[in-house]
Amino acid sequence: MEKLPRRKKIRLKGYDYSQAGYYFITICTQDKKATSGRQCSIPQLSKIGEIVDLEISKINSVYENVKVDKYVIMPNHIHMIIILYPGNGRSKTAPTISRIIQQFKGSISKKVGFSLWQKSFYDHIIRNKQEYLKIWDYIDTNPLKWEEDKYYI
């Protein structure tokens, strides 16, 4: 019997993704199908994109120590900077980045009636102000460079 390929673990080994910090997140749609975001020539979001936008705004209120600092909704992916602040000690467990993204993706899939997302997501732990500013600029200019984007199809 032929062995099936195993999915690579993409999280930083031994890192606590519930600790305070800045995280750059990219979430892709299933098979990178263009369903959620704006097209280059059309500035408004699709209906699914509007749902995604609403759910992103809810993240800030669902978790008291979590803030979506910057984001962009593209036709087949989302980029976000998520900040986890130190907890105030009231909750038993701090949310992890994986839990936040899992609940976010699940809520959208439930609202649209089908699974919209690829299985996992990409993350990068932002380590300093220079990285933060570079990522902020990337998110800001991503729609202008859509046809050059690695997720463009």
C-alpha positions in Angstrom: 0.0 0.0 0.0 1.3 3.4 -1.0 1.8 5.9 1.8 -0.2 9.1 1.6 1.8 12.4 1.9 1.7 13.9 5.3 0.8 17.6 5.8 3.8 19.6 7.1 3.5 21.1 10.5 3.7 24.8 9.9 3.6 26.2 13.4 6.8 27.2 15.2 7.8 24.2 17.3 7.6 24.8 21.0 6.1 28.3 20.6 3.1 29.3 22.8 0.6 30.9 20.4 -1.5 32.2 23.3 1.3 34.5 24.5 1.1 38.2 23.9 2.5 39.4 20.6 1.8 40.5 17.0 1.0 37.8 14.4 0.7 38.1 10.7 -2.0 35.7 9.4 -2.9 34.6 5.9 -6.0 32.5 5.3 -6.8 31.1 1.8 -10.0 29.9 0.4 -10.5 26.3 -0.6 -8.6 25.6 -3.8 -7.8 29.4 -3.9 -11.2 30.1 -5.5 -12.1 33.7 -5.8 -15.2 34.1 -3.6 -14.7 36.6 -0.9 -12.9 39.7 -1.9 -12.9 42.7 -4.2 -11.7 42.4 -7.8 -9.2 44.9 -9.0 -11.7 46.8 -11.1 -14.5 46.4 -8.6 -13.8 48.2 -5.3 -16.7 46.7 -3.2 -16.7 43.3 -1.5 -18.8 40.4 -2.7 -21.6 39.2 -0.4 -19.3 36.6 1.1 -16.6 39.3 1.5 -19.1 41.3 3.4 -19.7 38.4 5.8 -15.9 37.9 6.2 -15.6 41.6 6.9 -18.3 41.5 9.6 -16.7 38.4 11.2 -13.3 40.1 11.3 -14.8 43.0 13.1 -16.4 40.7 15.7 -13.0 39.2 16.7 -12.2 42.3 18.7 -15.3 42.0 20.8 -15.3 38.2 21.2 -11.9 38.1 22.9 -11.1 40.9 25.4 -7.3 40.6 24.9 -7.3 40.3 21.1 -7.3 43.0 18.4 -7.3 42.8 14.6 -4.9 45.7 14.0 -4.9 45.6 10.1 -6.5 43.4 7.5 -7.3 43.2 3.8 -9.9 40.9 2.2 -8.7 39.7 -1.2 -10.7 37.6 -3.8 -9.2 34.3 -2.5 -7.3 35.1 0.7 -7.2 37.3 3.8 -4.2 39.0 5.4 -4.4 40.1 9.0 -2.3 41.4 11.8 -3.6 40.1 15.1 -2.4 41.4 18.4 -2.7 39.3 21.5 -2.4 41.4 24.6 -1.5 40.0 28.1 -4.6 38.7 29.8 -6.0 40.2 32.9 -6.1 36.9 34.7 -9.8 36.5 34.6 -10.1 33.8 31.9 -8.9 30.3 32.6 -7.2 29.9 29.3 -6.0 32.5 26.9 -7.1 32.0 23.3 -4.5 30.7 20.9 -4.1 32.0 17.4 -5.3 28.6 16.1 -8.4 28.7 18.2 -9.2 32.3 17.1 -8.8 31.4 13.4 -10.7 28.1 13.7 -13.7 29.8 15.3 -13.5 32.7 12.7 -13.4 30.3 9.8 -16.2 28.1 11.3 -18.5 31.0 11.8 -18.1 32.2 8.2 -18.6 28.7 6.8 -21.8 28.3 8.9 -23.2 31.6 7.6 -22.4 30.9 3.9 -23.5 27.3 4.1 -20.4 25.6 2.9 -16.7 25.2 3.8 -15.0 28.2 2.3 -11.5 27.8 3.7 -8.4 25.6 3.2 -7.6 23.4 6.1 -4.9 25.5 7.8 -3.5 29.0 7.7 -0.1 30.7 7.4 1.3 32.7 10.4 4.4 34.7 11.0 5.3 36.0 14.5 6.1 39.7 14.1 9.4 40.2 16.0 10.1 44.0 15.7 8.8 47.3 14.6 10.6 47.1 11.2 8.8 43.8 10.4 5.5 45.2 11.6 5.8 48.3 9.3 6.8 46.1 6.3 3.8 43.8 6.8 1.5 46.8 7.4 2.6 48.2 4.1 2.2 44.9 2.4 -1.4 44.6 3.6 -2.1 48.2 2.6 -0.8 47.8 -0.9 -1.9 44.2 -1.6 -5.0 45.1 -3.5 -3.0 47.4 -5.8 -0.7 44.6 -6.7 -3.3 41.8 -7.0 -2.2 40.6 -10.4 1.4 40.2 -9.1 0.3 38.4 -5.9 1.3 34.8 -5.3 -2.3 33.9 -4.7 -3.5 35.4 -7.9 -5.3 32.9 -10.2 
